[in-house]
Amino acid sequence: MTHPFGELSAQRQHLGAALRRLRVAAGLSGEQVAERTGLSQSRVSRIELGQQSAPLTVVEHWAQATGATGPALAEVMDLAEAAATQAVSWRQAMARGLVRLQQDSRALEAGAGTILNFQSVSIPGLLQVPEYSRRVLAAGYPPPDAQEIAAAVAVRMDRQVILYDETRSFEFILSEAALRWRLGPPTLMRAQLDRIAVVAALDNVTVGVIPFAAEVNEWHDHGFNILEGRGGAGESVAHVETLTSGLTITDPADVAAYRTAFERLRAAAVFDEEAQQVITGVAQSLI
């Protein structure tokens, strides 16, 4: 996965600056805004600095606390809407380079205590072997050059070190289709399936598989990630990739909808020995 995290931070900074202008114009201190909105003083500070998102409800309470009306109110509400779901085109994101995008992903993952990942037709980046990763990155629009791909693969492999941090937890729910989608020859796909089995053996990693035979009457249109803040602190973020854009979602209601979808998809999956049987069956079918 890739995250246009720099662009997301810029949106937060614009919103934070606008909220700070409302506070200063109203002659209020950070402590007073915190008291009137029910936020902690530290959260008020993080929002103004663009270090944390401000959901629409928080922005509405902030505007009420500062008496914002007219153009000033319209500005912060527009900025809040834009920051709630930030869409960045891959053309725009790719201008920063594949390596930088992988580094952004690593930074976002570093702040997460729990990562939930659902994939319907591909293997998540944190589980990929190098050659699988190279083929995924080479399939971009437009295709990057070979040297940039190689450097990005190296960073993606480095990202996987986080899997061995036992203070964090990871859950991957994969459809059987994701296991069977061939990005290369049987030798590559067997190596990729072996890698999934090895990572699934880690105490802090759970891998579930939704078999073709399972009856799944749940939403499953595209893959997504949910990154939860460490130790219950910080915010939760959902990330979705489309053909032309990356969507980074911070609005709590929308993130909650993705979390509910994940829980329902998890209920359709098999785990442990049953999941391993599906993986082994896919590997044996490769010819």
TORZA-928513 format. One record per residue: z negated, y negated, x negated of N, C-alpha, C in turn. Coordinates in steps of 0.1 Angstrom, whole numbers. Layout:
n.up, n.north, n.east, ca.up, ca.north, ca.east, c.up, c.north, c.east
Z, Y, X, Z, Y, X, Z, Y, X $
...
This chain:
n.up, n.north, n.east, ca.up, ca.north, ca.east, c.up, c.north, c.east
0, 12, -8, 0, 0, 0, 0, -12, -9 $
5, -23, -3, 5, -36, -10, -1, -46, -1 $
-7, -56, -7, -14, -66, 1, -10, -80, -4 $
-4, -88, 4, -1, -102, 0, -14, -110, 1 $
-24, -106, -8, -38, -112, -7, -38, -126, -11 $
-29, -130, -20, -29, -144, -24, -25, -153, -13 $
-16, -149, -5, -11, -157, 7, -22, -158, 17 $
-29, -146, 19, -40, -146, 29, -51, -156, 24 $
-55, -156, 11, -65, -165, 6, -61, -180, 9 $
-48, -183, 7, -43, -196, 9, -45, -201, 24 $
-43, -192, 33, -45, -195, 47, -59, -198, 50 $
-68, -190, 44, -82, -192, 46, -87, -205, 40 $
-81, -208, 29, -85, -221, 22, -81, -233, 31 $
-69, -232, 36, -64, -243, 45, -73, -245, 57 $
-77, -233, 63, -86, -234, 75, -100, -239, 71 $
-105, -234, 59, -118, -238, 55, -119, -253, 52 $
-108, -258, 46, -108, -273, 43, -108, -281, 56 $
-100, -276, 66, -100, -283, 79, -113, -283, 86 $
-120, -271, 85, -133, -271, 91, -143, -279, 84 $
-142, -280, 71, -151, -289, 63, -148, -303, 67 $
-136, -307, 69, -133, -321, 74, -139, -324, 87 $
-139, -314, 96, -146, -316, 109, -161, -319, 107 $
-167, -311, 98, -181, -312, 96, -185, -325, 90 $
-177, -330, 80, -180, -342, 73, -178, -354, 82 $
-167, -353, 90, -164, -364, 100, -175, -366, 110 $
-182, -354, 113, -193, -355, 123, -206, -359, 117 $
-206, -360, 104, -218, -364, 97, -229, -353, 96 $
-224, -340, 96, -233, -329, 96, -234, -322, 83 $
-245, -316, 80, -246, -308, 68, -242, -294, 71 $
-241, -286, 60, -238, -272, 62, -249, -265, 70 $
-262, -269, 67, -273, -263, 74, -273, -266, 89 $
-269, -278, 92, -268, -282, 106, -257, -274, 114 $
-246, -273, 107, -235, -265, 114, -239, -251, 115 $
-246, -245, 105, -251, -231, 106, -260, -230, 118 $
-269, -239, 120, -279, -239, 131, -272, -240, 144 $
-262, -248, 145, -255, -250, 158, -246, -239, 162 $
-241, -232, 152, -231, -221, 155, -237, -207, 154 $
-250, -206, 149, -256, -193, 148, -252, -185, 135 $
-245, -192, 126, -241, -186, 114, -251, -188, 103 $
-251, -180, 93, -259, -183, 81, -253, -194, 73 $
-262, -201, 66, -257, -212, 57, -247, -207, 47 $
-250, -195, 41, -241, -190, 31, -227, -186, 37 $
-227, -182, 50, -214, -179, 56, -206, -192, 58 $
-213, -202, 63, -207, -215, 64, -200, -220, 51 $
-207, -218, 40, -202, -222, 27, -190, -213, 24 $
-190, -200, 26, -179, -191, 22, -167, -195, 31 $
-169, -198, 43, -158, -201, 52, -151, -214, 47 $
-159, -224, 44, -153, -237, 39, -146, -235, 26 $
-150, -226, 18, -144, -223, 5, -132, -214, 6 $
-129, -208, 18, -118, -199, 20, -121, -185, 15 $
-134, -182, 12, -138, -169, 7, -140, -159, 18 $
-141, -164, 30, -143, -155, 42, -135, -160, 54 $
-130, -151, 62, -123, -155, 73, -132, -161, 84 $
-126, -169, 93, -134, -174, 104, -127, -170, 117 $
-132, -160, 125, -126, -156, 137, -124, -167, 147 $
-116, -166, 157, -113, -176, 166, -126, -181, 173 $
-135, -171, 177, -147, -175, 184, -156, -184, 175 $
-156, -181, 162, -164, -189, 152, -158, -203, 151 $
-145, -204, 151, -138, -217, 150, -141, -225, 162 $
-141, -219, 174, -144, -226, 186, -158, -231, 187 $
-167, -223, 182, -181, -228, 181, -183, -239, 171 $
-176, -238, 160, -176, -249, 150, -171, -262, 156 $
-160, -261, 163, -153, -273, 169, -163, -279, 179 $
-169, -271, 187, -179, -276, 197, -191, -283, 190 $
-196, -277, 179, -207, -282, 171, -204, -296, 165 $
-191, -298, 161, -187, -310, 154, -181, -320, 164 $
-180, -316, 177, -174, -325, 186, -159, -328, 184 $
-152, -318, 179, -137, -320, 176, -129, -320, 189 $
-120, -329, 189, -111, -330, 201, -97, -334, 196 $
-87, -334, 205, -74, -339, 202, -67, -332, 190 $
-60, -339, 182, -52, -333, 171, -61, -325, 161 $
-73, -330, 159, -82, -323, 149, -85, -309, 154 $
-88, -308, 167, -91, -295, 173, -79, -286, 173 $
-67, -292, 177, -55, -284, 177, -52, -279, 163 $
-54, -287, 153, -51, -282, 139, -59, -270, 135 $
-72, -270, 137, -81, -259, 133, -78, -247, 141 $
-75, -248, 154, -71, -237, 162, -58, -230, 158 $
-49, -239, 154, -36, -233, 149, -38, -226, 136 $
-46, -232, 127, -49, -226, 114, -56, -212, 116 $
-66, -212, 126, -73, -200, 128, -64, -189, 133 $
-55, -192, 142, -45, -183, 147, -37, -177, 136 $
-32, -186, 127, -24, -181, 116, -31, -172, 106 $
-44, -176, 104, -52, -168, 94, -57, -154, 100 $
-57, -153, 114, -62, -141, 120, -53, -129, 117 $
-40, -131, 117, -31, -121, 114, -20, -127, 105 $
-21, -125, 92, -12, -131, 82, -1, -122, 80 $
11, -127, 83, 23, -119, 80, 31, -125, 69 $
34, -117, 59, 41, -122, 47, 53, -113, 45 $
65, -119, 44, 77, -111, 42, 77, -105, 29 $
83, -93, 27, 83, -86, 14, 92, -94, 5 $
102, -101, 10, 110, -110, 1, 101, -120, -6 $
92, -126, 3, 83, -137, -3, 73, -130, -12 $
67, -119, -8, 57, -112, -16, 63, -107, -29 $
75, -102, -28, 81, -96, -40, 84, -107, -51 $
85, -119, -47, 87, -130, -57, 75, -131, -66 $
64, -125, -62, 52, -125, -71, 52, -113, -80 $
61, -103, -77, 62, -91, -86, 54, -80, -81 $
60, -68, -83, 53, -55, -79, 39, -53, -85 $
38, -57, -98, 26, -55, -105, 15, -64, -99 $
18, -76, -96, 8, -85, -90, 4, -80, -77 $
13, -75, -69, 9, -69, -56, 0, -58, -57 $
2, -49, -67, -7, -38, -69, -21, -43, -74 $
-21, -53, -82, -33, -59, -86, -41, -65, -74 $
-34, -71, -65, -40, -77, -53, -46, -65, -45 $
-39, -54, -44, -45, -43, -37, -58, -38, -43 $
-57, -37, -56, -69, -33, -64, -81, -42, -61 $
-79, -55, -61, -89, -65, -59, -95, -63, -45 $
-86, -61, -35, -91, -60, -21, -99, -47, -20 $
-94, -36, -26, -102, -23, -25, -115, -24, -32 $
-116, -32, -43, -128, -33, -50, -140, -39, -42 $
-136, -47, -31, -147, -52, -23, -150, -44, -11 $
-144, -32, -10, -146, -23, 2, -156, -12, -2 $
-165, -9, 8, -174, 2, 6, -168, 14, 13 $
-160, 12, 23, -153, 23, 30, -139, 20, 32 $
-130, 29, 30, -116, 28, 33, -111, 39, 42 $
-105, 35, 53, -100, 44, 63, -85, 43, 63 $
-78, 54, 62, -63, 53, 61, -57, 63, 70 $
-47, 59, 78, -39, 68, 86, -25, 67, 82 $
-18, 78, 80, -4, 77, 76, 4, 88, 85 $
15, 84, 90, 22, 93, 99, 34, 100, 91 $
40, 93, 81, 52, 99, 75, 52, 97, 60 $
41, 93, 54, 40, 91, 39, 26, 94, 34 $
25, 96, 21, 13, 98, 14, 7, 85, 10 $
-6, 82, 12, -12, 69, 8, -12, 67, -7 $
-11, 55, -11, -10, 51, -25, -21, 57, -33 $
-33, 57, -28, -45, 62, -35, -44, 78, -37 $
-35, 84, -31, -34, 99, -32, -21, 103, -39 $
-13, 93, -43, 1, 97, -48, 0, 101, -63 $
9, 110, -66, 11, 113, -80, 22, 103, -85 $
23, 101, -99, 31, 91, -104, 46, 91, -99 $
52, 103, -99, 66, 104, -96, 68, 101, -81 $
59, 105, -73, 60, 102, -58, 59, 87, -57 $
49, 81, -64, 47, 66, -63, 60, 59, -68 $
66, 64, -79, 78, 57, -84, 89, 57, -73 $
91, 68, -66, 101, 69, -56, 98, 60, -44 $
86, 59, -41, 82, 50, -30, 85, 36, -33 $
81, 31, -45, 83, 18, -49, 98, 15, -51 $
106, 24, -56, 120, 23, -58, 128, 21, -45 $
121, 25, -34, 128, 24, -21, 126, 11, -14 $
121, 1, -21, 119, -12, -16, 131, -20, -12 $
130, -30, -5, 141, -39, -1, 139, -53, -6 $
147, -58, -16, 157, -50, -23, 150, -42, -34 $
157, -31, -39, 151, -23, -49, 147, -30, -62 $
135, -29, -67, 131, -36, -79, 137, -29, -91 $
137, -35, -103, 143, -29, -115, 133, -18, -120 $
138, -9, -128, 131, 2, -133, 119, -1, -141 $
120, -12, -149, 108, -16, -158, 97, -21, -149 $
100, -29, -139, 89, -34, -130, 83, -22, -122 $
91, -13, -118, 86, -1, -111, 76, 7, -119 $
80, 9, -132, 71, 17, -141, 58, 10, -143 $
58, -3, -144, 45, -11, -146, 37, -10, -134 $
43, -11, -122, 36, -11, -109, 30, 3, -107 $
37, 13, -111, 32, 27, -109, 19, 28, -118 $
19, 23, -130, 8, 24, -139, -5, 17, -132 $
-3, 6, -126, -14, -1, -119, -19, 7, -107 $
-9, 13, -100, -13, 21, -88, -21, 33, -92 $
-17, 39, -103, -25, 50, -108, -39, 46, -112 $
-40, 34, -118, -53, 29, -123, -62, 26, -110 $
-55, 22, -99, -63, 19, -87, -70, 32, -82 $
-65, 43, -86, -71, 56, -81, -85, 59, -87 $
-88, 52, -97, -101, 54, -104, -113, 52, -94 $
-110, 43, -84, -120, 40, -74, -125, 52, -66 $
-116, 62, -65, -119, 74, -57, -131, 81, -63 $
-134, 79, -76, -145, 86, -83, -158, 78, -83 $
-158, 67, -76, -170, 59, -74, -178, 65, -62 $
-188, 72, -64, -195, 79, -54, -203, 69, -45 $
-204, 57, -48, -210, 47, -39, -201, 42, -28 $
-188, 47, -28, -178, 43, -18, -174, 56, -11 $
-169, 54, 1, -164, 66, 9, -149, 63, 13 $
-142, 74, 14, -127, 73, 17, -124, 84, 28 $
-116, 80, 38, -112, 90, 47, -97, 88, 50 $
-90, 99, 48, -75, 98, 50, -72, 108, 61 $
-65, 103, 71, -59, 111, 82, -44, 111, 81 $
-38, 123, 78, -24, 124, 76, -18, 133, 87 $
-6, 130, 92, 1, 139, 101, 7, 149, 92 $
10, 161, 98, 17, 171, 90, 31, 166, 86 $
37, 157, 94, 50, 151, 90, 49, 144, 77 $
37, 137, 74, 35, 130, 61, 36, 140, 50 $
31, 152, 52, 31, 162, 41, 45, 168, 39 $
53, 168, 50, 66, 174, 49, 77, 165, 45 $
75, 152, 46, 85, 142, 43, 89, 143, 29 $
101, 147, 25, 104, 149, 11, 110, 137, 5 $
103, 132, -5, 108, 121, -14, 114, 127, -26 $
114, 140, -28, 120, 145, -40, 121, 160, -39 $
123, 167, -50, 125, 182, -50, 112, 189, -47 $
113, 202, -44, 101, 210, -41, 90, 209, -52 $
94, 209, -65, 84, 208, -76, 76, 195, -75 $
82, 184, -71, 74, 172, -69, 65, 173, -57 $
70, 178, -46, 62, 178, -34, 51, 188, -36 $
53, 199, -43, 41, 208, -46, 30, 201, -54 $
35, 194, -64, 25, 186, -72, 18, 176, -64 $
25, 170, -54, 18, 160, -46, 8, 167, -36 $
12, 178, -31, 3, 185, -22, -9, 190, -30 $
-8, 195, -42, -19, 199, -50, -28, 187, -53 $
-23, 175, -55, -31, 164, -58, -40, 160, -45 $
-34, 161, -34, -42, 159, -21, -53, 169, -20 $
-51, 181, -23, -61, 192, -23, -72, 189, -33 $
-69, 184, -45, -79, 182, -55, -88, 170, -51 $
-82, 159, -46, -89, 147, -42, -98, 151, -30 $
-93, 159, -21, -101, 163, -9, -114, 170, -13 $
-115, 175, -25, -127, 183, -29, -138, 173, -33 $
-135, 160, -35, -145, 151, -39, -155, 149, -28 $
-168, 147, -31, -178, 146, -21, -177, 133, -12 $
-171, 123, -18, -170, 110, -10, -156, 108, -4 $
-148, 118, -4, -134, 118, 1, -133, 128, 12 $
-127, 124, 24, -124, 133, 35, -109, 132, 37 $
-103, 143, 38, -89, 144, 42, -87, 153, 54 $
-82, 147, 64, -79, 154, 77, -64, 155, 79 $
-59, 165, 85, -45, 167, 88, -43, 169, 103 $
-34, 162, 109, -30, 165, 123, -18, 174, 123 $
-21, 187, 127, -10, 197, 126, 1, 194, 137 $
13, 199, 134, 24, 197, 144, 19, 204, 158 $
11, 215, 157, 8, 222, 169, -3, 215, 177 $
-9, 205, 171, -20, 198, 179, -13, 189, 190 $
-20, 189, 201, -16, 180, 212, -23, 167, 210 $
-15, 157, 208, -21, 144, 204, -15, 133, 214 $
-23, 130, 223, -19, 120, 233, -26, 106, 229 $
-24, 102, 217, -30, 90, 212, -19, 81, 205 $
-22, 68, 204, -13, 59, 197, -12, 63, 183 $
1, 63, 178, 3, 68, 164, 16, 62, 158 $
20, 50, 162, 33, 45, 159, 35, 42, 144 $
25, 38, 137, 27, 34, 123, 14, 36, 115 $
15, 37, 102, 3, 39, 94, -4, 26, 92 $
-17, 27, 88, -25, 15, 86, -37, 18, 78 $
-44, 8, 72, -56, 9, 64, -66, 0, 70 $
-79, 4, 70, -90, -4, 73, -100, -4, 61 $
-103, -16, 57, -112, -17, 45, -125, -24, 50 $
-136, -17, 49, -149, -22, 53, -157, -28, 42 $
-163, -39, 44, -171, -45, 33, -182, -36, 28 $
-186, -37, 16, -196, -29, 10, -210, -31, 15 $
-218, -20, 18, -231, -21, 22, -233, -29, 35 $
-223, -29, 44, -224, -36, 56, -222, -51, 55 $
-220, -56, 43, -218, -70, 40, -203, -73, 40 $
-199, -85, 42, -186, -89, 41, -178, -86, 54 $
-165, -88, 54, -157, -86, 66, -149, -73, 65 $
-143, -69, 76, -134, -58, 76, -120, -63, 78 $
-111, -56, 71, -97, -60, 72, -88, -48, 75 $
-78, -50, 84, -68, -40, 86, -55, -44, 80 $
-48, -35, 74, -35, -38, 68, -24, -29, 73 $
-13, -35, 77, -2, -27, 82, 11, -31, 75 $
19, -22, 72, 32, -25, 65, 44, -22, 74 $
53, -31, 76, 65, -29, 83, 77, -29, 73 $
89, -28, 78, 100, -27, 69, 102, -40, 61 $
99, -51, 68, 102, -64, 61, 89, -73, 59 $
78, -68, 63, 66, -77, 62, 53, -68, 60 $
43, -75, 54, 30, -69, 53, 21, -77, 62 $
13, -71, 71, 4, -78, 80, -10, -75, 76 $
-18, -86, 73, -32, -85, 70, -40, -91, 81 $
-48, -83, 88, -54, -86, 100, -69, -87, 98 $
-75, -99, 101, -89, -101, 99, -97, -104, 112 $
-89, -107, 123, -96, -109, 136, -105, -97, 140 $
-118, -99, 142, -126, -87, 145, -122, -79, 157 $
-117, -85, 167, -112, -77, 179, -100, -68, 176 $
-91, -74, 168, -79, -66, 164, -83, -55, 154 $
-92, -58, 145, -97, -48, 135, -104, -36, 143 $
-112, -40, 153, -119, -30, 161, -109, -21, 168 $
-97, -27, 173, -87, -19, 180, -82, -8, 170 $
-79, -12, 157, -74, -2, 148, -85, 8, 144 $
-98, 4, 144, -108, 13, 141, -109, 24, 153 $
-108, 19, 165, -108, 28, 177, -96, 38, 176 $
-84, 33, 172, -73, 42, 170, -75, 52, 160 $
-81, 48, 149, -84, 57, 138, -94, 68, 143 $
-104, 65, 150, -114, 74, 155, -107, 85, 164 $
-98, 80, 172, -91, 89, 182, -81, 99, 174 $
-75, 93, 164, -66, 101, 156, -74, 112, 148 $
-86, 107, 143, -94, 116, 136, -98, 128, 144 $
-101, 126, 157, -105, 136, 166, -94, 147, 168 $
-82, 144, 165, -71, 153, 166, -68, 161, 153 $
-75, 157, 143, -72, 163, 130, -81, 175, 127 $
-76, 183, 117, -84, 194, 112, -89, 191, 98 $
-100, 197, 94, -105, 193, 81, -109, 206, 73 $
-113, 204, 60, -118, 214, 52, -108, 226, 51 $
-113, 238, 54, -104, 250, 52, -92, 249, 61 $
-94, 244, 73, -82, 244, 82, -72, 234, 77 $
-76, 223, 72, -67, 213, 66, -60, 219, 54 $
-67, 226, 46, -62, 233, 34, -51, 243, 38 $
-54, 250, 49, -44, 260, 53, -31, 253, 57 $
-31, 242, 63, -19, 234, 67, -12, 230, 54 $
-19, 224, 45, -14, 220, 32, -7, 231, 25 $
-14, 243, 24, -9, 254, 17, 4, 260, 24 $
4, 259, 37, 16, 264, 45, 28, 255, 42 $
25, 242, 41, 36, 233, 38, 42, 236, 24 $
33, 238, 14, 37, 241, 1, 45, 253, 0 $
41, 264, 7, 48, 276, 7, 61, 276, 13 $
63, 266, 22, 76, 265, 29, 87, 258, 21 $
83, 252, 10, 92, 244, 2, 101, 253, -6 $
114, 251, -4, 124, 259, -12, 135, 250, -17 $
